[in-house]
Amino acid sequence: MINYAKILVGVDGSEEGFNALRNALSLAKKINAEVMVLYVLPIGSEVSSALSLFTGMKDFFKKGGEKVLKEAQAIAEEEDIQVKVRLEEGEPYSKLVDILYAEDMDLLVVGKSGKGGVARALLGSTASRAIGSSPVDVLVVPKNTTLDFRKILVPVDGSVYSEKAALKALEFATFFKSEVILLSVIEIPLELYETTSEIIKLVEHYKIEIEEFIRKMKNYFKEKGIKVKTLIEEGIVEEKILEACEREGVNFIIMGSHGKRGLKRLLMGSVTEKVLTLGSLPVLVVKSSL
């Protein structure tokens, strides 16, 4: 069972936002989850005071937000799903996080404009700002994409964070009868080591460590009846992730929000954000309280 009972979808009037909503509704219907749609008027206190000088300007922007939410409701009706809608004022990133906490949400779904990055109007200055602060998992859906869970890629590095992502992939694979690919990429920061022998020793040590981790995860998946494939590669992490996705015909990526210390880590602002920005597949970022 996929444990997402309450899903929050952020919309901003863009097609990528509405596409994220359509996909969130489709997922919610399959897993029997509730959906709330949030539109935030990006009006801070200073701007709000300035707008008060212009009679009706604030009402004009509010009506625009209400129109977006009405369109969201119409999309939900087409899918025969009841949704709650909410209009807020303030900084979009902050309001998203506030509602996640206040309404005890389990999943945040946002749209992505393509290879240019996550929709800025919705998430604020950077994708990592919203995803990094979210207390729950975040699903990023690229424009013109339909969720497909037939083949799921999970980057793993032996950390508890990547293990949690792998276990989330197990939930999806069990529910949707998916194939899972566990990928580990060895990338050593060469500037930290003085000799070739140091690098060779580190690579060999990490290979042994990650091979054991992947072996255990593979056996666990097999015990649960999931078709699983494992890959261990060397190179730049985000590049190897994207190459593997294309080569293996991957439909969906599940990643941890942090990674293993000492090597190239799966951190927002680093590998995860690069995969989100450069890739064209939906990405589920699995959060952890650790």
N, C-alpha and C positions, 0 to 999 in steps of 0.2 A: 504494500500500500504506500502511495506517495503522500506524505504527511504535510500537505498544504491545504488547510481548511479555509483560510481567508487570504485572498489575493488583492493587492493594491496595484492599480494601473494608473500611471501618470500620463495624462494627455495634454497637448499644448496646441491642438488645432491642426497639426501637421499630418500628412499622410502616413509618415512613419509612426507617429503616435497612435493613429487609428489602426494601423496594421498590427502594432503591438497589442492593442485591445482585442482585435479579432482573434489573434492567437491565444491570448490569455483566456478569452471566453471559451475557445475550443478546448483548451486544457482543463479549465474549470468544469466544463460539462462532463468530461471523461472521468475526472477524479472527484466529482461532487463537491466542489469548493464554492464559497461565496466570493463575489467580486465587488470591489468598490472602485469607482473611477474618480480621480482627483484632478481638478484644474486649479492652478494657482495663478492669480493675477499678480504679475511681478511688480508690485507697487510697494516700495518701502515707505517708511514714515515720512522721509523728506520729500519723496516724489509725491506722496499722497497729499501732503500739505500744499505743494506747488499746484497740483491739479485742482485743489479746492478753489483756486483763483479763477478757474474756468468752469462756469456753470455747466453742469451736465457731463463733463468730461469723464469723471469717475464712473458715472452711470453708463456711459457709452462703453467703457472697457468692461464693465461688469456684464453688460448685455452680450458682449462678444464671448465672454466666458460661458455664460448660460447657453448660448447658441452651440458652443462646442460640446457641452454636456448633453444637450438635447440630441445632437448627432450621435453621441456615444450611446445614449439610451436607444436610439433608433437601430443602431448596429446590434445592440444586445437583444432587441425584440426580434430582429431577423434570425438570431441564433436561438430564440425562444428561451432566453435567460433573463431573470430579474437581476438588476444591478442597483447598487446604491451610488448616488453621485454626490460630489462634495465640491463646493467652491470656496477657496481660501484666498487670502491676500498676504503677500509677503515675499520672502526670498524662496524660490521654488525648491531648492535643495533642502533648506531647513524645514519647510513645511512637509515635504515628503517624509523626512525622517521623523518629524513630530507625529504625523498620522500613523506611521508604522508602529510607534510605541503606544500612542493613545488608543488605537483600535485593535491592538494585539494581533497585527497581521503576521502572516507566515511567509509571504513571498512578495517581492516588488518586481513589477514588469515594466520595462521602459523600451522605447523605440530607438533605433539607430539609423542614421541617415545614409549609411553605406560605408565606404572605406575612408570617409573623411572624419570619422569619429562618432561618438554618441551625441545625440541631439543636445546642443548646448543650451537652448532656451529652457529646456526641461531640467537638466542636471546641474546647471551652474557653470563655473569656469572650467572644470575638468570632470571627466567620467569618474576618476578615482575619488573625487570629493564625495559624491553621493554613494557610490558603491562601497567605498572604504568606511563610511559612517553608518551604513545600514545595519540594523541589528539582525536582519534576516537575509536569506538568500536573495540574489538579484538575477533576474532573467533579462538579458539584453537581446532584442529581436531586430535584426537588420531589416531595412526597407525591402518590400517585395519578397519577403521570405515567409514560408509556411513551416511551422514546426514539424519535424520529422524525426522520430526517435529510433529508426531502424538500426543505425550504427552510431554508437556513442564513443567519443574519444575522451580519455581522462589522463591528463599529464600528472605523473606521480613522482615524488622525490624522496619517499621514505618518511616524510614528516607526518605528524598527526593531522595536519591540515589537508594534505593530499589524500590521506587515508579516509578522512571524512567525506571528501569529494567522491572517492571511489565507492564508498558505501551508499552515497546518494545515487550514484550511477546504478548501483545494484537495485535500488528501489525502482528506478525508471525501467531498467532492463527487465525486471521481474514483471512489472505491470504491462509494459508494451512489447514484451518478447524481443528485446533488442539484443544485438551483438555489442560487446564492449571491447575496446582496445585500450590497454594500459600502456602508456608511453612514458619512458624515462629518458631524459636527455642529460648527458654529462657535459657540463661546460665549466671548465676550470679557469678562474681569473689568473691568467699567466703572470700578470704584473706583481702578484703577491709572493711569487716563488723565485728563488735565485738560480736554482739548477734544474736541469732536465730530469735528474734522478728524483728530485722532490716531486715534480709533476707526475712522473710515472708512478711513484708510490701512492700518491693521492688518488690518481685515476683507478689504480688497481684496488685500492681499499674501498673506494666508493662503488666500483663495479660489484665487488663481492657483497657489499651492504645492500645495494639496490636489487641485485639479483635475488637475494634471500627475501627481501620485502615483496617483490613482484611474484616470486614463486608462491609465497603464502597467500597473497591476494588472489592469484590465479586459481589455486586449489579451492579457496573459499567460494569463488564465483562458480566453479565447476560443481561443487557440492550443492549449490543452490539451483543447478540446472541451467546456468547462463553460459552461452557461447562466448568465450573470451580469448583474446589474442594479446600477446605481450611484445613490446618493442623496446630495445635499449639502443640509443644512438648517441653519437658525440657531435657537438657543434653548438651553435647559438640556439638557445632554447625556443624562443618564439618562432624562429625560422623553421626549425625541425617540427614544431607542432603544426604549423600551417602546411608544410610539405607533406607531412603524414596524413593530414586531413584530405588533401587533394589526391594523394596516391592511393589511399585506402577507401575512398568514397564515403567519408564521414559525413553525417547529417547534423550532428549536435555535439557540442563540447561542454564538459563539466569540469570546472577548475576550482581548486582551493584558493582562498583569499590570501594566504601566506604560504611560506615554504621553508625549506631546510636552511638553517644558518650555515655559513661557511662556503657555500657554493651559490651558483646563480639561483635566486629565490623566486617563487611564484608570488610576487608582491604587487598590489595595486600600485600603479605608477611605473611598473617595470614590465615583467613578462605578461601579466594578465591584461594590463591596459594596451600593450602592443598587439596582443592577439585580438582584443576587442576592436581596436582601431584599424588594423591591417586586414583582418579576416572578414569573411562574408557569411559566416555561419552563426546561428544563435549560440549564445554562451550563457551557461548558468554558473554564476559565481557563488560558491558555497561558503557561507560565513561560519565562523567558529568563535565561541566565547573564550577560547584559550588565549 
